[in-house]
Amino acid sequence: MDEWQAILGLLIIVVAMISFILEKIPIAITAVGASLLMVAIGALSFEDSYVKFGSTATVFTACMMVVGSALFNTGVIDLVVKWFQRSRVERNPRLLVAAITLVTACLSAFLSNSAVVAIFLPLIGILAARATTKLNVQLLAISAGIGAAIGGIATLAGSTAQLVTQDILMETEGARPMGMFTLSAVGGPLIIITVVYMATLGYRIGTRVLAGRGEVDLVGIDSEELPDAERQHRSADSQANSTRAGVARSGGAGGATATMVEDESPAASVNWRMPFSLGVLILMIVGFSIGIADIATVAMVGALVLIATGCLPFTEALKRIDWNTIIILSAAQAFGAGLTQSGGGQLVADWITGLLGGISGEWLILLFLCMVSMILTNFASNVALTAMFVPIGMSVAASVGADPTSWAIAITLACNIAVFTPIGTPCMTQTLVAKLRYTDYIKIGLPLAVILTVATALLSLVVYP
């Protein structure tokens, strides 16, 4: 392995990372460019640069986008929305913050976190309008974004980043691929920590930071108002039930509030496709769990059944696939492999090992890597960062005699803790419609991000020894 190739491979990654952060060039274009440059320096073959577009991770992601869209289209998510509207949980603002954080986290473990937030933002507006007590709409909105972001790391299907890691583990000799719920052993406790934080310290910080703000309209927002990457095609029934309600706004000392003047539209009737699509999802989860086939095959069968039964028309299924994400995921797998094959990952690993060689305990080294990953993921694509940092982390783990698989999982989790800026992940970007300031995210989300990262490093070494 030539040293110049390792240096060039590392240089390509550094330039790509800067481009990801600045976003002057679309992330997908940067990712494809980085993979082609890996070919140019001889780290990858031409075939290696595009073969990932048909990888298990890519096929699985595309099919789960179809499945998630079918669940929204048939009205399954409306059941959750109706429960919130009927439960009167809004009578206790602190409990409502905890409930929204928990429910969005649980839904995002299996569905698109962007789609979940797209549904919950107008729901929050309706709840605030109906509440007999003043609710801080901005705090509820950021709670939904944070819950969705953290919930996405609880399962293999929750976010795209872990699929990059899965691909790396499958191609690394001696590594152990993840199962559907491998991440849940740490992701579950992280969700609990997040809910408790948002109901206690996060609630206290939020009510103080967001007090006295002006009015916020979340009921009338349309998916077209959201950033391009986050637009979700919600069903007509869901929109009628959740977003098209007449309301009048009034600001309050406790934060942005709303007052209802006209009740929401009548609920749509339940048809057979709603329980059927939910049943398909449950069967898919069982298939993932028992390993009846590889995850891409199970997801493909599930998507095919939902399309064939009319739960989602074929033309709509093609539209619901986020091709930008597919390109980024596929190219990230390619240039991540290029970093490893060029020797760039080992070069960084040797540098980190030498720099931290005096530190006693592998946990502190892992914590350092997780902290760096967490900070960077709040400014750049978590998929791209995962492709960069997981190979480096596995090399460092091997150098210090630790288990590379457990470190790969820990770093993957850290790369998903994008909760203290509005640009780290799409579901946090969506909450900008609540007129939140950049500093609001830092004040509310940064303490949580640090707590979760420390917990990730600790729990990963215990759960994945």
N, C-alpha and C positions, 0 to 999 in steps of 0.2 A: 504494500500500500504506500503510494508516494506521499511524501509530506506536503508537496505543493498542492496535490489534489484535496487533501484534508483542509488546508488553509483556504483554498478557493471555495470549497463546499461550505465552510463556515462563513466566509465572506458573503456568499449568496444568501445565506440564512439571515445574516445581520441586516443586509440591504432590504431583504423581503420584510423583516420585522419592522424596520423603520417605515417602509411603505404601508404596512398594515396599520400602523399607528396614525400616520398622517392622512391616509385614505385619499390622497390626491389622485391615485389610480385605483379603479375598482379592485376590491380584494380578490375577486375571482381571476382577474387578469394578472395580478401579481403572483398568485399561486401557480397559475399555468406557466407564467414566465419563469418562475423559480425552478419548476420541474424540468423545463426545457433547457435551462442553463446547467442543470445537473447532468443532462445528456451531453451538453457541449464539453464539459470537463471530463467526461468519461466515467462519471459515477453511476450513471444509469444508461441502459440501452434505450433505443427509441420505443421499443415495445413496453418497457417498464414505465415509460412516461404516460402511457394512456391505458394500460391494462387495468388500472385501479378504477376506471369508470365502470367496470363490470365486476368489481369486488363484492364480497359478501356485505361489507359495511355500506357500500353505495346502494346496492339493490334493496337491502333492508330499510335504509332511510327513505328511499323513494316510496316503497310499498307502505310504510307506516304513515307517511304523509297522506296517502290515499285513504288508509283506514281511519285516521284521525278526522279527515274531512267528511267521511261518511258518517261518523258518529255525530258530528255537528249538523250535518245535513238532515239526518233522521230525527234530530231533536233530543238525543240522549242528554246532552249538556243542559237542555232546558229543564230537566228534572232537578238538577242542582240549583239552577237559577230560581225555580219556583219554591224550592225549600227555603232558600234565603228570604224570599219575599214573604213567605207565610210564617216563618219562625219568630219574627219580631225580635231577632237577636240584636237589632240596631238600638234597642233600649239601653244596652250596656256598651258604650263606645269601646272600652278596653277589650271586652269579650268579642266584639265585632272585628276588631283588628286581628285578634288571635284566630278567629274563625276564618276570615278571608285568607290569612297567611297559610293556615293549615289546608284548607280546601284547594286553593290554587296549587299548593305544593303537591298534594296527592294526585290531582288531575294531571299535572305536568310530568309526573313520573311515567305516564303512558301516552300523553297527547302533546301536541305542539304547545310549548309554553307561550308562544306569541298568540296563538289562537285562544288559549285560556284567558290571557290578559285582555284580548280584544272583546271577549264576552263579559268579563267582570268589570271593566271600566264603566260602561253604561249602567250595569247593575248597581254599582256603588252610588252612582248619581241618583238612581231611583230610590235606593234605601235611605240615602241622606235626605231626599225630598219628603219621604214619608215619615221620617223619624220625629218623635215628639221632643227629643233632645237634640241639641246642636252636635253635628258630627263633623269632624275634620276630614273633608273629602280628599285633600292632598295626602294626608297620612294613610288613609285607606287605599288610595291609588298606589302609593309606593309600597305598601304592604303586599298588594297583589303582585307587583313586579318582583319583589324580593322572594315571595313564596314560590312563584313560578320558576325563578332562576335556580333556587336551591332544590326544589322538587325535581327538576330535570336531571339531577345527578343521582337519583335514588335507584334507577334501574338502567339496564343496558339500552332500553328504548327511549329513555327520557331526553337525551340530548345527542347531538352529532359527535361531540368531542370524544365520548367514550368508545364510539365505533372506530375512530382512528386508532385508539389504543388497542382495541380488540384485534384490529388488522395487524398491528405491530407484534402483539403477543402471539398470534397465530403463525407468524412467519419467523419468530425468534426461537431458536432451538433451546429446549429446556424450560421455556416460559409456559405458564398455564393460562389458556384463554378464559375469559370471564363467562359466567352463566348469566341468565336473565336477571337474577336477583343478587349476584355477587356484590354489587355496589351497595345494596340495601343495608348490609351489615354496618356500614359507616354512614351511608346516605340517610338512613332512617334516623339515627341519633342526631345528625346535622339538621334534619327537618324539625325535630323536637327542640333543639337548641334555638333554632330560628324563631319558632312560634313563641317560646318562652321569652326570648329577647324582645320580640316585637310587642309582647303583652306587658313587659316590665320596663326595662331601660329604654328600649326603642320607642315605646309609647310616651315615656316621660320626656325624652329628647324631642320627639316629634311634635308633641303638643306645645312645647316651649318655642321651638324653632319656627313652627308654622303658624303660630298664633297671630291673629289680626290680618290675615291675608284677604284679598278681595274674592269676588265670586268666581266660581269654577263651574263650567257646564260639561258634565260627563255624560249626560243622558242623550244628548243629540249628536254625539260624535259619530262619524261614519268611518268605515275602514279606509276610505280614500284620504282621510286626514292624517292617517298614520304613515310613518316612513315606508318607502317602497318595499323594503325587505320584510316588513311586518304586516303588510296588508293581508287580511284574511277574508275569504269568501264565505260569509255567514249565510245561512239559509234564510229565506224570506220569513218563515215562521218564527225563527229565532229572533230576527230583527223586530218583528211585530210585537213579540212578547216582551223583549228586553229593552229596546231602545226608542221606540216611537211612542213616548208618553209625553203629554203636555205638562210642562212645569214652568214655574217662575222662580227665579233665583233671588236670594238675599244674603249678603255677607254678615258674618257674626264675629264676635271677639274670640271665639274658640277656634277660628280657622274658617276655611271656605265651607259654606253650607248651602242647602237648597230647600225649597218649600214646594210641596206638591199641590197643584191646583186641579189636576185631572188624572184619574187613575189610568194605569196601563191597559193596553189592549187585552181582550179576552185570550185565554190560553188556547193554543191550537190543540186539536184532538189528537190523541195518541193513536198511531196506526201500527200495523204489525211490524213495519221495518224498524221501529225504535227498539223493541226488545230483541228482535232478530240481530241487529247490528251489535247490540251489547253482548248478546250470546256469542257472536263470532269473536269479539274481542276477548271474552273470557276463555274460549277454547284456544285462541292463539296464545294467551298467557300460559295456559296449561301445557301447550305444545312447546313453548320456549323452556318451561321449567323441567319437563321430563326428557327433553332432548329428542323428541320423536324424529326430528330432522334438523338441519342447520337453520339458524334464525332467519336467513334470507328466504329459504324455501317456505317456511311457515308463514312469514309475512306476505309472500307472494300469493300463496293459496288464499289467505284471508282477504287480501285486496281483490283478488279475482272473484271470490264468492260475493263480496259486497257490490262489486260492479255488475256482475251477472244477475243479481237479484234486484237491481234498480235502486239500491241504497245510495248510490252515487253514479250518475250517468258517465259513460266512458269519456265523453268530451270534457266534462267537468273534472274528471280525475286527472286528465292531462294538464288542465289549467291549475289544479291545486298543488301539483308538484312544484316545489321551489327550486327551479333549475339553477339559480345562483348558488344555493346551498350545495346542490349536487356537484357542481363544478368545483367549488372550494374544497369540499370533502375529498373528492377524487384526486385533485391536484395536490392537496396537502399530504395525502398518503404517499404520493409519488416523491415529493421533495423531502418528506420525512425519511423515506427509505434512502434517498440520495445522501442525506446528511450522515446516516449510519454507514453506508457503503463507501463513502468518500474518506471516512475516518475523522470527519469533523466533529462528530459527537464524542468520540473517544478523546480527541484533542481537548475539548472543553472539560470532559470528565477528569482528565489528568490534571488540568489547571485547577479545577475546583477541589480535587482531592489534595493537591499540593497546598492550596490556599487554606483549606480547612483541616489540614492534616493534624494540626495541634489540638483540635477540638476533640474532647473525650466524649464518645457516645455517638452512634450512628443516627440517633433521633435528632440531634441538633443539626447534623448535615442535611437530613431529610427536611427538617423544618425550614432551613435556609432555602432549599430548592422550592419548597411549597410556597414560602413567602414571596419569593421572586416571581413565581408563576402567578400567584394571586394578584400581585400588584400589576403585572403586565397585562393580565387578561381583562382588567378593567379599562384598558385603553386599546386593545387589539382583539382580533378574532380568536376565540377560545379554541376553535378547530385548528387553526394554523399554529397557535402556541403549543397545543398538545402534540402536534406532529413534530415540533422542534424539541420540546423539553422532555418528552417521555424517553426517546432514545438516549438523551444525555443522562437522565436520571437512572436509567437501567445500567448504563456504563459506570456511573459513579457507584451504584449499589454493588456491582460486581467487583469494583476496585477495593471497596471497604469490607467485602465479605458478607454483604447483606443479600436479601432475596430481591432480585430485579423485578419480579412480578408485583410484589407488594408496593415497591417504590413507584412502579408505573401507575398503579391504581391510585396511590396517594397524590401523585402529581396531576393525574387526570381530574381528580376531585377538586384540587386546588385551582386548576385552570377553568373551573366552572363557577368559582366564587366571585362573580362579577356583579357586586351589589353596591359599590360606593361611587359609581359614576353612571350617567345615563347613556353612555356609549359603549359599555363593555359587552352588552348582550341585547338582542332585539326587544325582549320583554321589558327591560328597564327603559329602553328608548321610548317605548310606547307610552310610558307614564308621564312623559313630558307634556302631554295634552292637559295634565292637571295644573299646568303653570308652575311647576316646581323649578327651583333654581339649582344650578350646578352644586352650590355649596350645601344645599339641603341633602343631597345624596351622600355627600362626604360626611356630614355631621351625623346622619342617621345610620348610614351603611358601613362606614369604616370600622367602628368598634365591632360590629357583627362580623365583618370580613376577617378581622384579626382573630377573634374568638374561634370562628369556624376553621380557620387555617391551622391554628394550634391543635384543635380537637382532631382535625383530619390527620395530622402527623402522628399524634398519639394513638388514635384508634387504629390506624392502618397497620402499625407495627404489632398491635395486639391481635387484631382480627385476621390479618393476612401475614402470619409469621413466616 
